[in-house]
C-alpha cells in the first residue's frame, strides 16, 4: 500500500481561488491559511466591542492575499454606507468556511437521509 502524501494534496495548484466583494472592492482569500491564524482567533480574549472589531479586522487581514489588507482597512473606514457589525461578521464566517474547507451552503444535490423524518 502506498503512503498517502499529504504534502502533494496540501500544495496542489488545483485549489479553487475564493473571492468575495464588499464595499465595491474584490478580495481574494489566501489558498492556504495557516492553522495558527484560526487557532489564535479562537483563543482571543475579548473584553469590549473595540477589541472585538480589532480581532475581526486582524483575522480578515491575515486571511486575504497580500495587498487586500490595505483595501480592507480603507473599506472599513470609508465605505458608504458603512459596514455594519453584521456585514463584517458575514465576511468573517465566509472566510472561515473557505479557510477550513467547510461548504458555505448545502449542495443542491443534498438529500435527506433515509432515516430522517419527513417535515410536517
N, CA, C and O of each residue as an XYZ file, in Angstrom:
480
protein
N       0.844     -1.165      0.000
C       0.000      0.000      0.000
C       0.897      1.238      0.000
O       1.834      1.326      0.793
N       0.613      2.187     -0.880
C       1.408      3.417     -0.978
C       0.992      4.376      0.133
O      -0.174      4.450      0.520
N       1.976      5.099      0.623
C       1.711      6.090      1.670
C       0.951      7.278      1.076
O       1.238      7.713     -0.039
N       0.008      7.782      1.810
C      -0.724      8.970      1.372
C       0.184     10.176      1.553
O       0.747     10.375      2.630
N       0.330     10.969      0.523
C       1.220     12.125      0.550
C       0.400     13.393      0.790
O      -0.144     13.981     -0.145
N       0.322     13.798      2.039
C      -0.453     14.984      2.387
C       0.170     16.257      1.826
O      -0.544     17.229      1.580
N       1.494     16.273      1.617
C       2.140     17.458      1.060
C       1.656     17.726     -0.359
O       1.427     18.879     -0.725
N       1.498     16.682     -1.160
C       1.009     16.860     -2.526
C      -0.412     17.400     -2.495
O      -0.739     18.333     -3.229
N      -1.250     16.826     -1.660
C      -2.638     17.285     -1.558
C      -2.714     18.713     -1.030
O      -3.520     19.516     -1.498
N      -1.867     19.018     -0.053
C      -1.902     20.321      0.609
C      -1.436     21.441     -0.305
O      -1.915     22.569     -0.187
N      -0.525     21.156     -1.201
C       0.039     22.202     -2.045
C      -0.429     22.126     -3.489
O       0.133     22.790     -4.361
N      -1.444     21.329     -3.747
C      -1.944     21.172     -5.115
C      -2.411     22.520     -5.666
O      -3.131     23.263     -4.999
N      -1.996     22.812     -6.871
C      -2.387     24.077     -7.503
C      -3.825     24.075     -7.970
O      -4.334     25.109     -8.403
N      -4.481     22.948     -7.893
C      -5.857     22.857     -8.337
C      -6.864     23.430     -7.355
O      -8.064     23.421     -7.628
N      -6.396     23.929     -6.213
C      -7.302     24.519     -5.229
C      -8.022     25.715     -5.860
O      -7.372     26.578     -6.450
N      -9.335     25.781     -5.746
C     -10.032     26.934     -6.314
C      -9.729     28.203     -5.524
O      -9.563     28.160     -4.305
N      -9.659     29.310     -6.213
C      -9.429     30.600     -5.562
C     -10.771     31.114     -5.071
O     -11.745     31.113     -5.824
N     -10.835     31.547     -3.837
C     -12.071     32.058     -3.253
C     -11.996     33.572     -3.186
O     -11.026     34.130     -2.673
N     -13.018     34.235     -3.702
C     -13.066     35.692     -3.663
C     -14.393     36.137     -3.065
O     -15.364     35.381     -3.026
N     -14.409     37.373     -2.603
C     -15.650     37.981     -2.152
C     -15.575     39.464     -2.447
O     -14.493     40.025     -2.617
N     -16.731     40.088     -2.504
C     -16.800     41.509     -2.805
C     -17.561     42.215     -1.697
O     -18.619     41.761     -1.262
N     -17.007     43.329     -1.249
C     -17.668     44.140     -0.223
C     -17.196     45.582     -0.402
O     -16.024     45.830     -0.687
N     -18.103     46.510     -0.236
C     -17.741     47.913     -0.370
C     -17.226     48.275     -1.748
O     -16.442     49.213     -1.891
N     -17.659     47.538     -2.768
C     -17.230     47.819     -4.127
C     -15.854     47.274     -4.479
O     -15.384     47.482     -5.598
N     -15.198     46.584     -3.556
C     -13.859     46.025     -3.795
C     -13.926     44.506     -3.752
O     -14.722     43.931     -3.010
N     -13.089     43.866     -4.549
C     -12.991     42.415     -4.536
C     -11.757     41.998     -3.738
O     -10.686     42.591     -3.862
N     -11.935     40.972     -2.924
C     -10.876     40.439     -2.079
C     -10.670     38.964     -2.415
O     -11.608     38.270     -2.809
N      -9.446     38.499     -2.256
C      -9.113     37.106     -2.516
C      -8.620     36.462     -1.233
O      -7.684     36.950     -0.600
N      -9.255     35.362     -0.856
C      -8.844     34.611      0.327
C      -7.605     33.798     -0.040
O      -7.552     33.181     -1.104
N      -6.613     33.800      0.842
C      -5.409     33.007      0.593
C      -5.797     31.551      0.387
O      -6.711     31.051      1.044
N      -5.118     30.880     -0.507
C      -5.407     29.466     -0.741
C      -5.061     28.631      0.477
O      -5.721     27.631      0.760
N      -4.041     29.035      1.186
C      -3.599     28.287      2.361
C      -3.478     29.250      3.529
O      -2.574     30.085      3.561
N      -4.382     29.136      4.481
C      -4.359     29.954      5.687
C      -3.733     29.116      6.788
O      -4.182     28.003      7.063
N      -2.702     29.649      7.413
C      -2.013     28.933      8.479
C      -3.004     28.564      9.585
O      -3.813     29.394     10.001
N      -2.938     27.340     10.047
C      -3.847     26.864     11.099
C      -3.746     27.726     12.353
O      -4.726     27.871     13.083
N      -2.574     28.296     12.610
C      -2.408     29.146     13.797
C      -3.261     30.408     13.722
O      -3.684     30.920     14.759
N      -3.523     30.918     12.531
C      -4.386     32.093     12.386
C      -5.778     31.758     12.910
O      -6.381     32.545     13.639
N      -6.281     30.593     12.536
C      -7.604     30.166     13.007
C      -7.596     29.908     14.506
O      -8.517     30.307     15.219
N      -6.549     29.238     14.977
C      -6.460     28.918     16.404
C      -6.340     30.183     17.240
O      -6.999     30.312     18.272
N      -5.503     31.116     16.799
C      -5.325     32.368     17.551
C      -6.621     33.160     17.621
O      -6.933     33.760     18.649
N      -7.373     33.161     16.530
C      -8.646     33.870     16.543
C      -9.598     33.230     17.551
O     -10.302     33.933     18.275
N      -9.619     31.916     17.598
C     -10.497     31.204     18.522
C     -10.114     31.385     19.979
O     -10.973     31.309     20.858
N      -8.829     31.625     20.252
C      -8.348     31.758     21.633
C      -8.355     33.196     22.133
O      -8.117     33.435     23.317
N      -8.619     34.140     21.268
C      -8.509     35.547     21.637
C      -9.475     35.913     22.748
O     -10.661     35.588     22.690
N      -8.959     36.584     23.750
C      -9.773     37.064     24.859
C     -10.216     38.487     24.529
O      -9.391     39.379     24.330
N     -11.518     38.679     24.476
C     -12.041     39.979     24.066
C     -12.837     40.583     25.211
O     -13.779     39.980     25.724
N     -12.434     41.796     25.600
C     -13.049     42.434     26.765
C     -14.113     43.458     26.387
O     -14.992     43.754     27.196
N     -14.050     44.007     25.167
C     -15.008     45.035     24.796
C     -15.250     45.046     23.289
O     -14.590     44.333     22.534
N     -16.199     45.862     22.872
C     -16.586     45.902     21.468
C     -15.432     46.312     20.557
O     -15.271     45.745     19.477
N     -14.633     47.280     20.974
C     -13.486     47.721     20.181
C     -12.512     46.587     19.935
O     -11.990     46.440     18.829
N     -12.265     45.788     20.955
C     -11.368     44.638     20.806
C     -11.974     43.582     19.888
O     -11.255     42.900     19.158
N     -13.292     43.451     19.925
C     -13.962     42.509     19.029
C     -13.714     42.907     17.583
O     -13.332     42.070     16.765
N     -13.929     44.171     17.263
C     -13.740     44.634     15.888
C     -12.265     44.546     15.485
O     -11.960     44.221     14.338
N     -11.356     44.828     16.409
C      -9.922     44.681     16.116
C      -9.597     43.225     15.786
O      -8.830     42.950     14.864
N     -10.181     42.298     16.539
C      -9.944     40.870     16.298
C     -10.505     40.458     14.935
O      -9.862     39.714     14.194
N     -11.701     40.944     14.610
C     -12.293     40.645     13.303
C     -11.399     41.156     12.177
O     -11.106     40.432     11.225
N     -10.966     42.419     12.299
C     -10.123     43.009     11.257
C      -8.800     42.254     11.113
O      -8.353     41.998      9.995
N      -8.181     41.901     12.222
C      -6.907     41.176     12.174
C      -7.093     39.823     11.496
O      -6.245     39.402     10.709
N      -8.186     39.147     11.792
C      -8.447     37.849     11.179
C      -8.630     37.985      9.670
O      -8.011     37.253      8.897
N      -9.479     38.922      9.253
C      -9.718     39.110      7.820
C      -8.402     39.418      7.115
O      -8.103     38.819      6.082
N      -7.613     40.343      7.657
C      -6.366     40.750      7.009
C      -5.343     39.619      6.959
O      -4.526     39.568      6.040
N      -5.375     38.711      7.934
C      -4.449     37.574      7.930
C      -4.859     36.522      6.906
O      -4.052     35.672      6.532
N      -6.107     36.574      6.453
C      -6.624     35.533      5.563
C      -6.750     35.956      4.104
O      -7.017     35.117      3.244
N      -6.564     37.232      3.811
C      -6.675     37.677      2.423
C      -5.286     37.841      1.815
O      -4.287     37.953      2.526
N      -5.245     37.852      0.486
C      -3.982     37.966     -0.223
C      -3.304     39.302      0.052
O      -3.941     40.291      0.412
N      -1.989     39.291     -0.132
C      -1.182     40.496      0.069
C      -1.763     41.636     -0.769
O      -2.118     41.439     -1.931
N      -1.856     42.797     -0.189
C      -2.438     43.952     -0.860
C      -3.903     44.156     -0.517
O      -4.397     45.283     -0.542
N      -4.602     43.074     -0.197
C      -6.020     43.191      0.141
C      -6.233     43.716      1.562
O      -7.297     44.256      1.864
N      -5.246     43.567      2.426
C      -5.383     44.065      3.803
C      -5.548     45.583      3.810
O      -6.341     46.120      4.584
N      -4.802     46.271      2.950
C      -4.916     47.724      2.874
C      -6.288     48.129      2.346
O      -6.882     49.103      2.809
N      -6.788     47.362      1.361
C      -8.141     47.633      0.850
C      -9.172     47.429      1.950
O     -10.136     48.189      2.050
N      -8.971     46.390      2.788
C      -9.913     46.119      3.885
C      -9.953     47.305      4.853
O     -11.029     47.752      5.249
N      -8.782     47.806      5.226
C      -8.738     48.963      6.136
C      -9.487     50.156      5.542
O     -10.240     50.837      6.238
N      -9.273     50.398      4.258
C      -9.928     51.534      3.589
C     -11.446     51.346      3.566
O     -12.191     52.278      3.869
N     -11.898     50.164      3.213
C     -13.340     49.889      3.163
C     -13.958     50.038      4.548
O     -15.033     50.620      4.699
N     -13.272     49.510      5.555
C     -13.811     49.589      6.925
C     -13.952     51.038      7.391
O     -14.853     51.353      8.169
N     -13.070     51.918      6.922
C     -13.108     53.319      7.357
C     -13.984     54.190      6.468
O     -14.574     55.159      6.946
N     -14.081     53.858      5.177
C     -14.680     54.799      4.233
C     -15.910     54.299      3.492
O     -16.501     55.065      2.730
N     -16.324     53.048      3.680
C     -17.462     52.528      2.914
C     -18.707     53.379      3.154
O     -18.978     53.811      4.274
N     -19.458     53.608      2.072
C     -20.696     54.361      2.164
C     -21.767     53.590      1.415
O     -21.717     53.537      0.187
N     -22.719     52.998      2.087
C     -22.921     53.043      3.536
C     -21.851     52.237      4.262
O     -21.248     51.330      3.690
N     -21.625     52.577      5.525
C     -20.583     51.887      6.289
C     -20.897     50.405      6.489
O     -22.054     49.988      6.453
N     -19.837     49.619      6.700
C     -20.021     48.200      7.002
C     -20.567     48.070      8.419
O     -20.009     48.623      9.367
N     -21.653     47.340      8.547
C     -22.223     47.082      9.867
C     -21.463     45.933     10.524
O     -20.691     45.235      9.867
N     -21.681     45.745     11.798
C     -21.085     44.618     12.502
C     -21.537     43.322     11.842
O     -20.734     42.407     11.655
N     -22.809     43.238     11.491
C     -23.339     42.040     10.850
C     -22.619     41.768      9.527
O     -22.286     40.620      9.235
N     -22.377     42.800      8.732
C     -21.687     42.624      7.448
C     -20.269     42.115      7.664
O     -19.813     41.222      6.949
N     -19.571     42.674      8.642
C     -18.204     42.222      8.936
C     -18.227     40.771      9.398
O     -17.378     39.979      8.987
N     -19.188     40.412     10.248
C     -19.288     39.033     10.714
C     -19.597     38.071      9.568
O     -19.079     36.955      9.551
N     -20.425     38.480      8.619
C     -20.717     37.625      7.471
C     -19.452     37.366      6.655
O     -19.212     36.242      6.214
N     -18.645     38.411      6.456
C     -17.368     38.248      5.749
C     -16.474     37.295      6.532
O     -15.867     36.392      5.957
N     -16.394     37.497      7.836
C     -15.548     36.667      8.688
C     -15.922     35.194      8.571
O     -15.040     34.351      8.405
N     -17.207     34.865      8.652
C     -17.630     33.460      8.588
C     -17.459     32.886      7.185
O     -17.177     31.698      7.031
N     -17.628     33.722      6.162
C     -17.368     33.270      4.795
C     -15.900     32.861      4.652
O     -15.592     31.811      4.087
N     -15.005     33.695      5.166
C     -13.573     33.394      5.107
C     -13.265     32.149      5.929
O     -12.497     31.294      5.490
N     -13.848     32.039      7.103
C     -13.626     30.868      7.957
C     -14.031     29.592      7.219
O     -13.306     28.597      7.249
N     -15.169     29.622      6.568
C     -15.619     28.454      5.803
C     -14.639     28.128      4.679
O     -14.305     26.963      4.465
N     -14.180     29.151      3.963
C     -13.244     28.934      2.862
C     -11.909     28.394      3.381
O     -11.328     27.495      2.774
N     -11.424     28.936      4.495
C     -10.118     28.545      5.035
C     -10.121     27.139      5.616
O      -9.094     26.462      5.617
N     -11.278     26.699      6.110
C     -11.339     25.368      6.714
C     -11.856     24.319      5.749
O     -11.865     23.130      6.066
N     -12.289     24.752      4.573
C     -12.792     23.800      3.586
C     -14.210     23.358      3.825
O     -14.695     22.439      3.165
N     -14.893     24.007      4.776
C     -16.304     23.675      5.006
C     -17.139     24.418      3.982
O     -16.849     25.574      3.674
N     -18.170     23.779      3.448
C     -19.009     24.496      2.475
C     -19.799     25.599      3.152
O     -20.200     25.471      4.309
N     -20.019     26.683      2.423
C     -20.790     27.790      2.975
C     -22.286     27.537      2.892
O     -23.063     28.169      3.607
N     -22.698     26.611      2.020
C     -24.108     26.246      1.938
C     -24.215     24.806      1.460
O     -23.285     24.265      0.862
N     -25.346     24.204      1.728
C     -25.547     22.807      1.349
C     -25.567     22.670     -0.159
O     -26.054     23.550     -0.870
N     -25.041     21.577     -0.632
C     -25.064     21.269     -2.056
C     -26.499     21.101     -2.507
O     -27.329     20.561     -1.774
N     -26.795     21.563     -3.719
C     -28.167     21.441     -4.221
C     -28.559     19.990     -4.434
O     -29.745     19.672     -4.513
N     -27.569     19.103     -4.528
C     -27.880     17.689     -4.721
C     -28.030     16.950     -3.393
O     -28.267     15.742     -3.384
N     -27.893     17.666     -2.266
C     -28.041     17.015     -0.966
C     -29.484     16.556     -0.784
O     -30.428     17.277     -1.106
N     -29.630     15.348     -0.263
C     -30.962     14.820      0.018
C     -31.034     14.422      1.470
O     -30.029     14.116      2.111
N     -32.246     14.436      1.968
C     -32.469     13.994      3.335
C     -32.189     12.503      3.395
O     -32.604     11.753      2.512
N     -31.488     12.073      4.431
C     -31.176     10.648      4.594
C     -32.424      9.820      4.793
O     -33.482     10.342      5.144
N     -32.295      8.531      4.567
C     -33.437      7.630      4.658
C     -34.028      7.618      6.065
O     -35.241      7.480      6.224
N     -33.186      7.761      7.080
C     -33.681      7.681      8.453
C     -34.248      9.004      8.949
O     -34.858      9.057     10.017
N     -34.050     10.066      8.186
C     -34.553     11.387      8.624
C     -36.064     11.447      8.491
O     -36.611     11.010      7.479
N     -36.748     11.982      9.499
C     -38.207     12.097      9.406
C     -38.608     13.148      8.381
O     -37.902     14.136      8.183
N     -39.722     12.931      7.746
C     -40.234     13.899      6.787
C     -40.736     15.123      7.522
O     -41.269     15.015      8.626
N     -40.569     16.273      6.923
C     -41.049     17.519      7.522
C     -42.567     17.543      7.508
O     -43.198     17.107      6.545
N     -43.149     18.061      8.593
C     -44.612     18.152      8.639
C     -45.047     19.575      8.795
O     -46.245     19.851      8.853
